[in-house]
């Protein structure tokens, strides 16, 4: 079974940690969620569902909620300081990606579908630099790749990429050639890459990934045009797993996929 956000150990997720602390202070003050919302209503309206979602670690609270919670609960700015410690200065990694990034080094397996770009863990520096517009973000992206060559056993990676990724220019011909060659070089028993042909398929809705932890529980990540979302909801994970299986079944086998990557590198980017 997958873990719900409030079942995670608090330090495994910044959202879960702040949410658990908000709930602890609220309950210590003898307030229900409804009563808490009523007390902060004049300064900042928050619904019961919003506060409940924050307390369960399902969503990231904005700083204003922490500020008003400190005032109402008389916590001497404890929640505001906690918010700053968890989220301030994390611009190198988008806020919505923080939860996934914290879990990523622990995964034993990652299944991922990417319709637009090469996955971050497999990007060469020049390709990543062409996509990212910030040096700190680039450093954070490359630092994530440490899970592939660190002291611990690297996770099994199973990627399905849309064929268009091979043709989409990011940095020019030399960079693209280097990047496609990198995909070929890393292909192994632990890194399996498949290409899905240029046609309509179930993956056109956007990128997503499923990470499996050592205890068998799973974490999902879904991209959208504005941000992204990390989930441990069992029903959502089941849907993502089914979607991945469907996409993978429509993709070329690994050997054929690698042949296609090599062909595009030679014919398109040389």
C-alpha positions, -999 to +999 in steps of 0.1 A: +000+000+000+011+036-007+016+060+021-008+089+025+010+123+030+001+123+067+016+088+071+050+100+059+076+107+085+075+145+088+111+150+077+105+132+044+083+160+031+084+198+038+046+199+033+040+170+057+063+186+083+046+220+083+012+205+081+018+183+111+031+212+131+000+234+121-023+206+132-004+201+165-006+237+174-042+240+164-052+210+184-032+222+214-052+254+213-084+234+214-096+246+180-114+227+153-104+235+117-137+254+113-130+275+144-094+281+133-106+293+099-132+316+115-105+332+136-083+341+107-112+349+083-109+387+086-072+388+078-071+360+052-099+338+041-090+301+041-115+273+036-117+242+058-107+221+029-076+242+022-064+240+058-073+203+060-052+197+028-023+216+043-024+197+076-025+163+057+006+174+038-013+172+005-005+208-005+021+234+002+008+263+024+015+299+014+035+319+039+005+341+047-012+311+063+018+305+085+019+341+095-018+343+105-017+309+122+011+321+144-010+351+154-042+331+161-024+303+179+001+325+197+030+304+186+056+332+186+062+330+149+072+293+151+052+283+119+065+313+100+101+305+109+095+268+099+080+279+066+111+301+059+134+272+068+116+248+045+108+269+015+128+301+015+157+301-009+145+270-028+141+289-061+167+266-077+141+238-074+104+249-082+083+248-051+059+222-065+089+199-072+105+200-037+085+170-024+095+148-053+131+160-052+134+151-015+121+115-022+140+109-054+173+098-038+154+071-019+137+055-048+146+020-059+127+023-092+114+052-113+090+048-141+086+080-162+070+092-193+083+124-210+066+139-241+087+171-244+123+169-232+149+144-221+143+136-184+164+157-160+184+127-146+197+120-181+204+155-193+239+165-203+250+199-189+248+218-222+212+204-228+201+213-193+216+248-197+197+253-229+164+245-211+170+263-178+175+301-175+191+301-141+226+290-129+213+278-096+186+258-112+212+242-135+234+233-106+204+218-088+194+198-119+229+183-123+232+176-086+201+154-088+220+132-111+243+122-082+218+094-074+231+076-106+267+075-096+268+079-058+277+054-031+242+038-029+229+014-056+213+036-083+176+032-089+162+012-118+151+038-144+124+030-170+118+059-193+094+062-222+100+093-244+079+106-271+098+105-304+094+143-308+119+147-279+146+134-303+139+162-328+132+191-305+162+215-307+176+224-273+210+241-277+218+233-314+230+203-333+262+197-313+243+197-280+215+175-294+240+150-308+258+148-274+225+144-256+212+116-278+246+099-276+243+101-238+209+083-239+226+055-258+256+053-235+236+051-203+213+024-216+218-007-194+201-032-172+194-003-148+184+023-173+159+012-200+148+038-225+119+033-249+106+056-277+070+059-285+063+067-322+050+100-334+012+094-333-017+100-310-015+080-278-026+081-242+005+101-231-004+134-248-018+147-215+016+154-200+047+141-183+045+120-151+066+097-130+062+070-104+088+064-078+090+032-058+105+033-023+123+003-006+092-006+014+072-009-018+052+023-013+050+047-042+051+084-049+037+100-081+046+132-099+024+148-126+034+178-147+010+204-161+015+236-181+020+258-150+036+236-123+034+201-111+020+179-083+033+152-061+008+125-049+007+095-027-030+089-033-035+052-040-062+058-066-041+083-085-011+061-084-031+032-098-043+054-127-007+066-134+005+030-133-022+019-158-014+049-180+023+041-180+017+005-189-006+016-218+020+041-231+049+015-227+029-011-247+027+013-276+065+021-275+093+005-295+113-022-277+145-010-261+168-022-288+147-007-316+144+025-296+182+028-293+186+022-330+161+051-336+180+074-313+213+067-331+196+072-365+182+106-355+215+117-340+233+109-372+207+121-397+192+151-379+220+164-358+252+158-377 
